[in-house]
Amino acid sequence: MTSKAGRRKLQKYFLLNRNERPPSVKRRRTAFARLSGQCEFGAVSTIRKDRVGPLSILSIPPELLDHIICDLSVRDVVMLGQTCHYLHQFCSSDTVWKRISKKLSPRLTEGPCNNTHWKRASILNYTKGLYFQTFGGRRKTVSRTVAPHLSHGYRKFIPTKDNVFILDYMGTLFFLKNALVSSTLGQIQWKRACRYVVLCRNVKDFATDPRNDTIYRKYLYVLGTRDIPPLVTQDTSDTAHTCDCVEVYLQSSGQRVFKMTFHSSMRFKKIKLVGQETERSLLLLTDDGKIYSLTINETQLDQPRSYTVQLSTRKITKCLPHITISEVHSNQSSALYITDSGAVYLEVHTAGVYRDLFGTLHAFDPFDQQIPLALALSSKVTSCSLGYNHLGLVDEFGRIFMQGNNRYGQLGTGDKIDRGEPTLVPYLKRPLDIWCGLNHSLVLSQGSDYSKEIHGCGCGAGGRLPGFPKGSAFFVKLYVQVPHCTKVLCSTRECLYMLACYDISDVLVFRELPCTKGRSQGLDSEMETSQMCTHYLKQLESCCNLDEQIDKMKEIINQMGLCGYQKDFLQDALSTLQRSTGVSVAVTTQDSSTL
């Protein structure tokens, strides 16, 4: 549908150029259909030729066409620019995207003089959204939180016990209040956040307690930049300068309770937390790839007193000064570092987690818990997720590797055997995001039609794997309606979060796997698949009747590494055969590759 402003401009154009009555609804629809590429350009209209003549897209003046395109939505402008070269020039102009961006984000300041800036800003604000699906209760639908009108896209978010915090691309941290309410039965219910406020500006990163249970997330640590006033001296050359600082806020009220300021020569870009409340360690990543840390007692932050904390270099920077760290991940008892070359180093602070991750205590030193341990992986790692006792890695070829405890099948390998080193999951490739929870794992993937799907494995208790309450040792497609532009996953005890925001400058590209690696990997995966199919056939033979075989086959289909549409087709086909009466069903297995 065309906006009212566009219809008025086209109506004015007809009156000024043809000196006749306003165009009818049929003529307006024909003109806009040609404008949007639904009719052939240059075709003769349905109006009589002796009165109007041929109507083409070229007959509309460029000024009017520019105003009409500016009244369209972002989706319509992108689709209109794909119709022909002439419209592609109009839809790619800086003026069009600047006007659209100002409508979506009025407070956006002037940026670089190119259309990439305004086009990126428009798409960021058009696709932004925070969605969630609760695990408890009867309703299993995806809801959307209130969107701050002043935000410039969504870059990162963290849910806490009562509220949600969102960071946009301009460094503004928003505080969505009253997102959680308690019902009369004592259960936690979610509703749309009734209001939001700006917590602080000039924010680089923020973090909270890394445990998945939001009840532990009492404080919010914010890494930002603040202005320092000039010194009052006789020297007039003193000017104001900036420095980095860490501010601590209460998640319940947004009140600042603590602040620490660093020297102006220290510049940080990431902050992570590790350890318990009484001995909380802050991991700070500098711009040049070094790790610094400081320790505070979180239980004493609400006491009104001042004290000095010591900032020291982390042991990974002392032992390996030549490496440059690009990413930091942490949980309550371990930290993971990714270098710019794709190498992965892990430090574990407790013996139990060390045994779960590596299967042994051979190299664990209880007196030196910051020793970085390199993970054996030949390819370059691009992203990862660190759970309590297991982790997931994604390399440059789009392959997923899992390691750690597998008691609930959270590694997705098809069994419940622990893995002391990175193990390939062959049937999932090129994920958009990966999330490792307490005893389950989630993977965000994209289909051939650009639709998003969420696959999960592990424990399904509490509804954390929608559609599979008993859990699964394989990655299965969850019954979740995933928004089209979802890019980040987060799961807590209460619900599943999905952050949607498309950034045209951040394109995820994986390399093609070399033939030698692909051939050896294919032989190993083929042997594993053959063994699994043999095991499934034995399970079918142990069934007593046809109904049990069909039910067992449905369960096997969910466990196999198939695409989402293949699983849905086989499930519907088996249900149709089961509903039919008087028809014998024969399950024939020709080759494991056909499944």
Long-range contacts (C-beta under 8 A, 24 or more apart in sequence): 2-32, 2-71, 2-72, 3-71, 3-72, 5-67, 5-71, 6-32, 6-67, 6-68, 6-71, 6-72, 9-64, 9-67, 9-68, 9-71, 10-64, 10-68, 13-60, 13-61, 13-64, 18-52, 20-51, 27-52, 30-55, 31-55, 35-60, 35-65, 35-68, 35-80, 36-76, 36-79, 36-80, 36-83, 37-79, 37-80, 37-83, 37-84, 37-87, 41-84, 57-86, 57-87, 58-86, 62-90, 65-90, 66-90, 66-93, 66-95, 66-96, 69-96, 70-95, 70-96, 70-99, 70-100, 73-126, 74-100, 74-104, 74-122, 74-123, 74-126, 74-127, 75-126, 92-119, 94-118, 97-121, 97-122, 101-125, 105-150, 105-151, 105-152, 107-150, 107-152, 108-152, 108-170, 116-504, 116-505, 119-504, 120-503, 120-504, 120-505, 121-152, 121-153, 123-502, 123-503, 123-504, 124-152, 124-153, 124-169, 124-501, 124-502, 124-503, 125-151, 125-152, 125-153, 127-484, 127-485, 127-500, 127-501, 127-502, 128-153, 128-154, 128-500, 128-501, 129-154, 129-483, 129-485, 129-499, 129-500, 129-501, 130-154, 130-157, 130-164, 130-166, 130-497, 130-498, 130-499, 130-500, 131-483, 131-486, 131-497, 131-498, 131-499, 131-500, 132-190, 132-495, 132-496, 132-497, 132-498, 133-466, 133-480, 133-481, 133-495, 133-496, 133-498, 134-189, 134-190, 134-494, 134-495, 135-462, 135-463, 135-464, 135-466, 135-493, 135-494, 135-495, 135-496, 136-187, 136-188, 136-462, 136-463, 136-494, 137-187, 137-189, 140-466, 140-479, 141-481, 142-480, 142-481, 142-482, 142-483, 142-498, 143-190, 143-192, 144-192, 145-176, 145-179, 145-192, 145-193, 146-176, 146-192, 146-193, 146-194, 146-195, 146-196, 148-174, 148-176, 148-196, 150-174, 150-198, 153-501, 153-503, 154-499, 154-500, 154-501, 155-501, 156-205, 156-206, 156-488, 156-499, 157-488, 157-490, 157-497, 157-499, 158-206, 158-207, 158-208, 158-217, 158-220, 158-490, 159-214, 159-217, 159-490, 159-492, 159-497, 160-208, 160-214, 160-217, 160-220, 160-251, 161-214, 161-215, 161-217, 161-218, 161-251, 161-252, 162-251, 162-252, 163-193, 163-251, 163-252, 164-193, 165-199, 165-206, 165-220, 165-251, 167-203, 167-205, 167-206, 171-201, 171-202, 171-203, 171-204, 171-224, 172-198, 172-200, 172-201, 172-203, 173-198, 173-199, 173-200, 173-201, 173-203, 173-206, 173-222, 174-198, 174-199, 175-199, 175-254, 177-254, 180-494, 188-494, 190-494, 190-495, 197-254, 199-249, 199-254, 200-224, 200-247, 202-226, 204-244, 204-268, 204-269, 204-270, 204-271, 205-269, 205-270, 205-271, 206-271, 207-271, 207-272, 207-273, 208-251, 208-273, 209-273, 209-277, 209-332, 210-272, 210-273, 210-274, 210-330, 210-331, 210-332, 211-331, 211-332, 211-388, 212-388, 212-437, 212-438, 212-491, 212-492, 212-493, 213-492, 213-493, 214-492, 214-493, 214-494, 217-251, 218-250, 218-251, 218-252, 218-298, 219-248, 219-249, 219-250, 219-251, 219-257, 219-298, 219-301, 220-248, 220-249, 220-250, 220-251, 221-246, 221-247, 221-248, 221-271, 221-273, 221-282, 222-246, 222-247, 222-248, 222-249, 223-268, 223-269, 223-270, 223-271, 223-284, 226-261, 228-264, 244-268, 246-271, 246-282, 246-284, 248-301, 257-301, 257-302, 258-296, 258-301, 260-294, 260-309, 262-311, 266-292, 266-311, 268-292, 270-327, 270-328, 272-328, 272-329, 272-330, 272-335, 273-330, 274-330, 274-331, 274-332, 274-333, 274-334, 274-335, 274-349, 275-332, 275-333, 275-349, 276-332, 283-314, 283-328, 283-330, 283-335, 284-311, 285-325, 285-328, 288-324, 289-323, 289-324, 289-325, 289-326, 289-339, 289-340, 290-317, 290-325, 291-316, 291-317, 291-325, 291-328, 291-337, 292-317, 314-370, 315-347, 315-368, 315-370, 315-371, 315-372, 316-345, 316-347, 316-370, 316-372, 319-371, 319-372, 320-345, 320-372, 327-383, 327-384, 329-384, 329-385, 329-386, 330-386, 331-386, 331-387, 331-388, 332-388, 333-388, 334-386, 335-386, 336-384, 336-386, 336-391, 337-372, 338-381, 338-384, 341-380, 342-379, 342-380, 342-381, 342-382, 342-395, 342-396, 343-374, 343-381, 344-374, 344-375, 344-377, 344-381, 344-384, 344-393, 345-372, 345-373, 345-374, 345-375, 346-372, 346-373, 346-375, 346-391, 347-371, 347-372, 347-373, 348-373, 352-389, 353-388, 353-389, 356-389, 356-390, 356-404, 356-405, 356-418, 357-389, 357-390, 357-391, 357-403, 357-404, 357-405, 357-420, 358-420, 358-421, 359-418, 359-419, 359-420, 360-420, 375-403, 375-421, 375-422, 376-421, 376-422, 377-401, 377-422, 383-433, 383-434, 384-434, 385-434, 385-435, 385-436, 385-441, 386-436, 387-436, 387-437, 387-438, 387-441, 388-438, 388-439, 390-436, 390-441, 391-436, 392-434, 392-436, 392-441, 392-443, 393-422, 394-431, 394-434, 396-510, 396-511, 397-510, 397-511, 397-512, 397-513, 397-517, 398-429, 398-430, 398-431, 398-510, 399-424, 399-425, 399-429, 399-513, 400-424, 400-425, 400-428, 400-429, 400-431, 400-434, 400-443, 401-425, 402-441, 405-439, 407-439, 408-439, 408-440, 408-458, 408-459, 408-471, 409-457, 409-458, 409-459, 409-471, 409-472, 409-473, 409-474, 410-436, 410-437, 410-439, 410-440, 410-441, 410-457, 410-458, 410-459, 411-441, 411-457, 412-441, 412-457, 412-458, 412-473, 412-474, 412-475, 413-473, 414-473, 414-474, 414-528, 414-532, 414-559, 415-473, 416-473, 424-521, 424-525, 425-475, 426-521, 426-525, 426-528, 426-529, 426-561, 427-474, 427-475, 427-560, 427-561, 427-562, 428-455, 428-475, 428-561, 430-510, 432-486, 432-487, 432-508, 433-487, 433-488, 433-489, 434-489, 435-489, 435-490, 435-491, 437-464, 437-491, 440-464, 440-465, 440-471, 440-491, 441-475, 442-478, 442-489, 442-491, 442-496, 443-475, 444-482, 444-486, 444-487, 444-488, 444-489, 447-563, 447-564, 447-565, 450-484, 451-482, 451-484, 452-482, 452-483, 452-484, 452-486, 453-477, 453-482, 453-564, 454-478, 454-480, 454-482, 454-489, 454-496, 462-493, 464-491, 464-493, 464-496, 466-496, 468-558, 472-558, 472-559, 473-559, 474-558, 474-559, 474-560, 474-561, 475-561, 476-558, 476-559, 476-567, 477-564, 477-567, 526-592, 526-593, 529-592, 529-593, 530-592, 532-560, 532-592, 533-589, 533-592, 533-595, 537-589, 540-587, 546-584, 546-585, 547-578, 549-585, 549-587, 550-574, 550-577, 550-578, 550-585, 553-587, 560-595, 562-595
